[in-house]
Amino acid sequence: MFANLWYHVKEGVRSIFTHGLMSFASVCMIVACLLIMGSFSLVAVNINGMLGQLEDENEFLAYVEESLDSGQAMSLQAKLSEIPNVASATYISKEEALEEFKAEQGYSEIFSDIPAETLRDRYSIHVEDIQLMSDTVEEVRGVEGIAEVRAAMEIAEGFVMLRNVASAIAVILVAMLVLISVFIIANTIKLATFTRREEIAIMKMCGATNWFIRWPFLVEGILLGICGGLVAYVAQWGVYGLIGKAMAESGILDIITMIPFQDLNAMLLTVFLLVGFVIGGGGSALAIRKFLKV
């Protein structure tokens, strides 16, 4: 068994160098397809990351009934924190709310005579999953001692819709690119296999089984796919770095955030190698199938 395995690997490696130009073309096609697929995926990942940050900043306010004193108002924190999907419930007293209002207006001296009693004690509530925000708002509204709840549901729903659309587009594009890549690689390898059709026919006539003939081609395709995945990973690293540098110099990173490549490199390398493996092996299997019918 090990002798056969070594033969298949040796023949696959030999074929790569024997048909150097076609091997180079196959690797280039794999790199191009993976770069396109990786670029779209990284854009989707960054969009999803930015939406996640916006979701973390999204909050709603729960106003305490005026009849409760500060001690009773603070005691509501435990009840609010126990509600499912509530990440945190921060108590804001009347005095703190007034100071925040003055700071936001920028002309605090104009409002110096406003008493704190004109405002209500409140809670700033962050949720864990913004998609469940509507249910969370209703549960908070039902807590005894809460007089009113104000939540920008339109913004929350907009974040959810944008994230879902971005994820759906990314999945569709990646799926389409994988199919296109397999088709292109299959046809590229088929051209290389076409020149060896007589060799395959002779092996068949000598009694070689289909799998004995097929394995060297699969090894060749898998090695080309893995090689293409490694080259594409290095190229994607460079492209991502250049884009990040350009965005930093333009100042656009002050507006949007970009996930560091170090946080993505392990996942990206794994995906590129896996996809390269599938594309190379799948393309070879499709290419050789026609020539086995002798």
C-alpha positions in Angstrom: 0.0 0.0 0.0 2.8 2.4 0.9 4.6 1.5 -2.4 1.4 2.5 -4.3 1.0 5.7 -2.3 4.6 6.7 -2.9 4.2 5.9 -6.7 1.1 8.1 -6.9 2.7 11.0 -5.1 5.9 10.7 -7.1 4.0 10.6 -10.4 1.9 13.6 -9.3 4.9 15.7 -8.4 6.7 14.6 -11.6 3.7 15.6 -13.7 3.7 19.1 -12.2 7.2 19.7 -13.4 6.8 17.9 -16.7 3.9 20.1 -17.6 5.3 23.2 -16.1 3.5 25.8 -18.2 0.1 24.2 -17.6 0.9 23.8 -13.9 1.8 27.4 -13.7 -1.4 28.4 -15.4 -3.5 26.3 -13.0 -1.8 27.9 -10.0 -2.3 31.3 -11.4 -6.0 30.6 -11.9 -6.4 29.3 -8.4 -4.6 32.3 -7.0 -6.8 34.7 -9.0 -10.0 33.0 -7.9 -9.0 32.8 -4.3 -7.9 36.5 -4.3 -11.3 37.5 -5.6 -13.1 35.2 -3.2 -10.9 36.3 -0.3 -11.3 40.0 -1.0 -15.1 39.8 -1.0 -15.0 37.7 2.1 -12.8 40.2 3.9 -15.0 43.1 2.9 -18.0 41.2 4.4 -16.1 40.3 7.6 -15.1 44.0 8.1 -18.7 45.2 7.4 -20.0 42.7 9.9 -17.4 43.8 12.4 -18.3 47.4 12.0 -22.0 46.6 12.4 -21.2 44.6 15.5 -19.5 47.7 17.0 -22.4 49.8 16.1 -24.7 47.2 17.8 -22.6 47.4 20.9 -23.0 51.1 21.0 -26.8 50.9 20.6 -28.8 51.3 23.8 -32.2 52.3 25.0 -33.3 54.2 28.1 -35.7 53.1 30.8 -37.2 56.0 32.9 -38.0 55.4 36.6 -41.3 56.4 38.0 -41.1 59.8 39.8 -42.7 58.5 42.9 -39.6 56.4 43.7 -36.7 57.8 45.6 -33.1 57.3 44.6 -32.7 54.2 46.8 -35.8 52.5 45.4 -34.7 53.5 41.8 -31.3 51.9 42.3 -32.9 48.7 43.6 -34.4 48.2 40.1 -31.0 47.5 38.7 -31.0 43.9 39.9 -34.4 43.2 38.3 -33.3 44.8 35.0 -30.1 42.8 34.9 -31.9 39.5 35.3 -33.9 40.1 32.1 -32.7 37.8 29.3 -30.6 39.6 26.6 -29.7 42.5 28.9 -25.9 42.9 28.8 -25.8 45.7 31.3 -28.2 48.2 33.1 -26.4 51.4 34.2 -28.2 53.6 36.7 -28.2 57.3 35.9 -29.5 59.7 38.6 -31.3 62.9 37.9 -28.2 64.9 38.7 -26.1 62.9 36.3 -28.7 63.1 33.6 -28.8 66.9 34.0 -25.0 67.2 33.7 -25.0 65.0 30.6 -27.7 67.3 29.1 -25.7 70.4 29.9 -22.5 68.8 28.4 -24.4 67.9 25.2 -25.8 71.3 24.8 -22.5 73.0 25.1 -23.9 76.0 26.9 -24.3 74.7 30.5 -24.5 78.3 32.0 -27.8 78.8 30.3 -29.2 75.8 32.1 -27.6 76.5 35.5 -30.9 77.3 37.2 -32.7 74.2 36.0 -33.3 71.9 39.0 -32.4 68.2 38.7 -36.0 67.3 39.8 -37.2 68.3 36.3 -35.6 65.1 35.0 -36.1 61.4 36.0 -33.8 58.8 37.2 -33.1 56.4 34.4 -31.2 53.3 33.2 -29.1 53.0 30.2 -29.6 49.4 28.9 -27.4 47.5 26.5 -28.6 44.3 24.9 -26.6 41.2 23.9 -28.4 40.5 20.7 -29.9 43.4 18.9 -32.3 41.1 17.0 -34.1 40.5 20.3 -34.2 44.1 21.2 -37.9 44.5 20.7 -38.7 41.6 23.1 -36.3 43.0 25.6 -37.9 46.5 25.5 -41.3 45.0 26.2 -39.9 43.0 29.2 -38.2 46.1 30.6 -41.4 48.1 30.1 -43.2 45.5 32.2 -40.9 45.9 35.2 -42.7 47.5 38.2 -41.2 51.0 38.8 -40.4 51.7 35.1 -42.6 54.5 33.8 -41.4 54.8 30.2 -39.0 53.2 27.8 -37.4 55.0 24.8 -35.7 52.9 22.1 -34.7 53.7 18.6 -36.1 50.6 17.1 -35.8 51.8 13.5 -32.0 52.1 14.0 -31.7 48.7 15.6 -33.8 47.1 12.8 -31.7 48.9 10.2 -28.5 47.4 11.7 -30.0 43.9 11.7 -31.2 44.2 8.1 -27.8 45.6 6.9 -25.9 42.8 8.6 -28.1 40.1 7.2 -27.9 41.6 3.7 -24.1 41.9 3.9 -23.8 38.3 5.1 -26.2 36.9 2.4 -24.3 38.7 -0.4 -21.0 37.4 0.9 -22.3 33.8 1.1 -23.7 34.0 -2.4 -20.6 35.6 -3.9 -18.3 33.1 -2.3 -20.5 30.1 -3.4 -20.5 31.5 -7.0 -16.8 32.0 -7.0 -16.1 28.5 -5.7 -18.2 27.0 -8.5 -16.6 29.2 -11.1 -13.1 28.3 -9.8 -13.8 24.6 -9.9 -15.1 24.9 -13.5 -12.1 27.0 -14.6 -9.5 24.8 -12.9 -11.2 21.6 -14.3 -10.9 23.0 -17.8 -7.3 24.2 -17.2 -6.3 20.7 -16.0 -8.3 19.1 -18.8 -6.1 20.8 -21.3 -3.0 19.4 -19.5 -4.7 16.0 -19.3 -5.6 16.1 -23.0 -1.9 15.9 -24.0 -1.7 12.6 -21.9 -4.8 10.9 -23.3 -2.7 8.3 -25.2 -0.7 7.5 -22.0 -4.0 7.0 -20.1 -5.4 4.8 -22.9 -2.2 2.6 -22.9 -2.5 2.2 -19.1 -6.2 1.2 -19.4 -5.3 -1.4 -22.1 -2.6 -2.8 -19.8 -5.2 -3.5 -17.2 -4.7 -0.5 -14.9 -7.8 0.3 -12.8 -9.5 3.7 -13.0 -8.4 4.7 -9.5 -4.8 3.6 -10.2 -4.8 6.1 -13.2 -6.8 8.7 -11.3 -4.7 9.0 -8.2 -1.6 10.7 -9.7 -3.9 13.3 -11.3 -5.6 13.9 -8.0 -2.3 14.3 -6.2 -1.2 16.7 -8.9 -4.4 18.8 -8.6 -4.3 18.8 -4.8 -0.7 19.9 -4.7 -1.4 22.6 -7.2 -4.4 23.7 -5.2 -2.5 23.9 -1.9 0.4 25.8 -3.7 -2.2 28.2 -5.1 -3.8 28.6 -1.7 -0.4 29.5 -0.1 0.5 32.0 -2.9 -3.0 33.5 -2.7 -2.7 33.8 1.1 0.6 35.7 0.8 -0.8 37.9 -1.9 -4.0 38.6 0.1 -1.9 39.6 3.1 0.0 42.1 0.9 -3.1 43.5 -0.7 -4.9 43.9 2.7 -1.9 45.6 4.1 -1.6 48.1 1.2 -5.3 48.9 1.4 -5.1 49.4 5.2 -2.0 51.7 4.7 -3.8 53.7 2.0 -6.9 54.1 4.2 -4.8 55.1 7.2 -3.0 57.8 5.1 -6.3 59.1 3.8 -7.8 59.4 7.3 -10.8 57.2 6.4 -9.9 54.9 9.3 -11.2 57.7 11.6 -14.6 57.1 10.2 -14.6 53.3 9.7 -12.7 50.5 11.4 -10.6 47.8 9.7 -9.9 44.5 11.4 -6.2 43.8 11.8 -5.0 41.1 9.5 -3.3 39.3 12.4 -6.8 38.6 13.7 -7.8 37.0 10.5 -4.7 35.3 9.2 -5.2 31.8 10.8 -8.8 31.6 9.5 -7.8 32.9 6.1 -4.9 30.5 5.7 -7.1 27.6 6.7 -9.9 28.5 4.3 -7.5 29.2 1.4 -5.7 25.8 1.9 -9.0 24.0 2.2 -10.6 25.7 -0.8 -7.4 25.1 -2.8 -7.5 21.5 -1.8 -11.1 21.1 -2.9 -10.7 23.1 -6.2 -7.5 21.3 -7.2 -8.8 17.8 -6.3 -12.3 18.5 -7.6 -11.0 20.0 -10.8 -8.7 17.0 -11.4 -11.4 14.5 -10.8 -13.7 16.3 -13.3 -10.9 16.6 -15.8 -9.8 13.0 -15.8 -13.3 11.5 -15.8 -13.8 11.9 -19.6 -10.4 10.3 -20.5 -11.1 7.2 -18.4 -13.8 6.1 -20.9 -11.6 4.2 -23.2 
